[in-house]
């Protein structure tokens, strides 16, 4: 608990030893001034004084005055050697300020300053990009600027402007809304052309699986030029089929429609890569009979009968 009073028993009463309440300090100010050195060159004496100003309520404002000696001149210092130790540059966002930070790379030697410089350089504020939106035949065909819903930097190529110039670009500006003629949109002049002399470089052939389509590839040779292009060709040739043949030979009489030989060649089994075929030949024959009796059956043109005695 805080102490609020101190009293002494005077034999019959307790008498407070605290005096009447004093005035309170309402405010304080401080001023200072330089005290010159003494005529003999020694340091001047420091001075401090205070005055109190009391207001109508009995509160006081204290005014302090301090005299500060200016100090004695120091001796000449040693000249320092200053050199640039390093300089680095960092790019920061365009919204930040440019800054330079300097530090001593050798702080242990105050007479040999090796300074490191660190520069922070803001990027340039992003500009408005140009976007080609299309072309129109004349200026009157441009979209109305006041109601154009696009973005600043949109560009239309006007085939013929009001002055009769061809291929001028018109860029949309937002403030104020208007189309600005930025001049003719033209690329750099191209180099003179030439009649190319086409030649064939390498031709390679590889065998692909039977039954798959043949392939053909072409690519420009690394040693070719625009005027002397050289092309390499690569072909994929399907493997040949394995063909088997089953021969069948028959003999017919030389008679009627069988007077001429006949042949047939039909696929009997296998697949596209391994087919099997049957060859049927029908060869006419001439019958030769011998004896004293007429040959039996129906003879055909060209048959022979050698008649003999019984």
Secondary structure as GFF3:
##gff-version 3
##sequence-region A 1 310
A	DSSP	beta_strand	7	9	.	.	.	ID=ss1
A	DSSP	beta_strand	14	16	.	.	.	ID=ss2
A	DSSP	beta_strand	25	35	.	.	.	ID=ss3
A	DSSP	beta_strand	47	54	.	.	.	ID=ss4
A	DSSP	beta_strand	60	69	.	.	.	ID=ss5
A	DSSP	beta_strand	81	92	.	.	.	ID=ss6
A	DSSP	beta_strand	99	104	.	.	.	ID=ss7
A	DSSP	beta_strand	112	122	.	.	.	ID=ss8
A	DSSP	beta_strand	131	136	.	.	.	ID=ss9
A	DSSP	three_ten_helix	139	141	.	.	.	ID=ss10
A	DSSP	three_ten_helix	145	147	.	.	.	ID=ss11
A	DSSP	beta_strand	154	160	.	.	.	ID=ss12
A	DSSP	beta_strand	166	174	.	.	.	ID=ss13
A	DSSP	beta_strand	177	184	.	.	.	ID=ss14
A	DSSP	beta_strand	199	208	.	.	.	ID=ss15
A	DSSP	beta_strand	215	220	.	.	.	ID=ss16
A	DSSP	beta_strand	230	238	.	.	.	ID=ss17
A	DSSP	beta_strand	244	253	.	.	.	ID=ss18
A	DSSP	three_ten_helix	256	259	.	.	.	ID=ss19
A	DSSP	beta_strand	262	270	.	.	.	ID=ss20
A	DSSP	beta_strand	275	285	.	.	.	ID=ss21
A	DSSP	beta_strand	288	291	.	.	.	ID=ss22
A	DSSP	beta_strand	304	307	.	.	.	ID=ss23
###
